[in-house]
């Protein structure tokens, strides 16, 4: 069996169409991104970025950003949820009920 050699661009286009059709555009992009090479010199950029920071200060900053800005009390969360549900009911379209049939 003899197979014709197709141009790589044609194969790539066909493969992308298959991926998009099978797993969707978002997952196709995520899949492709794992094979793309970045650019720049991260070692040099890292040294400039963290020049005045210690490991402890970096860890502290990460922990600070992971904490919620202010804790939400359970009662306040419950009240907000109740208000939003009340608003949804007030603006909701009534259910369809065919006339003349029971």
Secondary structure as UniProt FT lines:
FT   HELIX           8..33
FT   TURN            34..35
FT   HELIX           42..49
FT   TURN            50..52
FT   HELIX           55..66
FT   HELIX           74..91
FT   TURN            99..100
//
